[in-house]
Amino acid sequence: METFEKLFVAANRALVAGVLALVFGIVFINVLGRYGFGSSFAWVEEAARHLMVLGAFCGAGLALREGRLVAITLLADMLPPRLSLALKWLIVVVMAGFMGVMTWLGIEFVAFGWPKETMSTGMPRGLPYVAIPLGCGLFLVHLALFARRFVANDFVTDGSQPEDSRESQA
């Protein structure tokens, strides 16, 4: 399972990096075209926007793993250890439920938008909406693989020690 998790995280990182590199590339080429040659592509702004949304949705699970999502821990920190643990598991269940519903609704949204076309590119409007169920589904996989460490506040995934334990050893 550990090998699968490492491959899954690496593939997700590659996907997000590839999407963001593509955004950079098309926007850079469009800027060069606009200011260097007086001509730009009309589809770049729309494509870049859709790709940024895809990158954000697909990167949410990675952000969860690294402790980069906004969290308010005051209540959990004030509770006795057993209640704090129960609260953290409740948060995991709520996140899983929310992302499950978002995945399902995202699929519905893709089906709803598919017959319509986007303005600049003329592609099916449902295609950019695929970012919703794809990103939420990836988040669910990350959460399933990472839930125990999430509850324990162990956000480091590269094999090194969490920052708190490094500081206490110094």
Buried (B, 14 or more C-beta within 10 A) or exposed (E): EEEEBEEBBEEBBEBBEEBBEBBEEBBEBBEEBEEEEEEBBEBBBBBBEBBBBBBBBBBBBBBBBEBEEEEEEEEBEEBEEEEBBBBBBEBBEEBBEEBBEBBEBBBEBBEEBBEEBBEBBEBBBBBBBBBBBBBBBBBBBBBEBBBEBBBEEBBBBEEEEBEEEEEEEE
